[in-house]
């Protein structure tokens, strides 16, 4: 079982840094526990989807699309990943946001 705890920063100015740190953290987890993720493609897809969202929040769309594609190939039945890939590709990320504080950089 692989898990993580995410602490959200209270200050709005630190939001970008929080997503940058999430990119680093999730990438490290995927690398460190590669053998676990190799045995569980569904779990790998979930983590890659999270990585894609973190990339998207930092404005790194190309890397986000790459992570979403990899997640989709690991678990093609997870429709949410396809929705994320389409939003990142068509620059309609706003449909993924819950509120004003949840914006994706342009």
N, C-alpha and C positions, 0 to 999 in steps of 0.2 A: 504494500500500500504506500503510495506517495502522496504527500499532502503539503500544503503551504498555508501560511497565514499572511494576509494582506492587510497592512495598516494604511488607511487613507489619511493623507495630510489634511489638516483643517484649513490651512492657508491656501487660498486660490492660486497664488503665485507659484506655489510649489507643485502644482498638479502635473505639469510637464515632467518635472524631475521624478515624481512618483511613478509615472508610466515608463520613463527611461529605466528606472530601477527595476520595474517589473519585467521589462524586456530582458535585462541582464539576468535576473533571478530565474525566470522561466527557462531561458536558454541554458543556464547552468544545470538546472534540474533535468532537462531533456538530455543533456550530454552525460551527466553523472550517472543517471539511471537508464541509460540507453537499453540495457538488456531487459529491464522490466517493461519498457515501452515496446520493445520488439515482440515480447510475448503477449502484449495486450494492445492491439491496434486501436480499439475503441478508446482506451485511456489515452493513448498517444494523440488521437484525434482531438480529444477534449483539451489537452494541454497545448497543442498546436493552435487550436482555435483561440485560446486565451492569449497566446503569443501574438497571433495575428491582430487581435483587438488592441493589444498593447502597442504594436507597431502602428496601427491605424491612429491611435490616440496621440502618437508623437509625430504624426504627419508623414510617416514612412510607408507610403502606399504600396510601392513595389515589393518591399519585404513583407508587408501584410498579405498581399495577394499570393506571394510564394508560400507563406505559412498556411493560408487558407486552402490553397491547392493541395499541399502536402497532407493537411488534415482531412480533406475530402477524399483523397486517395486511400487514406488509412481507414476511413469509415464513410463510404458513399451514401449510407442511409441516413445520416444525420443532416436533415434539411436546414437546420440553423446555420451550419457552416456554409452551405451554398448561398444562403441569404446574405451572409457576411461577405463572401467573395463577390457576389453581384454588386453589393453596395460599394465595396472598395474599388471595383472596376469601373462602375458608372458614376463615381463621385457622388453618390446619394447616401453618404454615411449618416446624414441627419435622421434617417428613418430608424437608425439603431440607437439613437440617443433618447434618454428618458426625460431630460429637462435641460434648462439653460446651462447649468454647471457641467453638463455631460456632453459638451461640444467637442467635435473633432476639428483639429486645425486645418485651415484651407491651404 
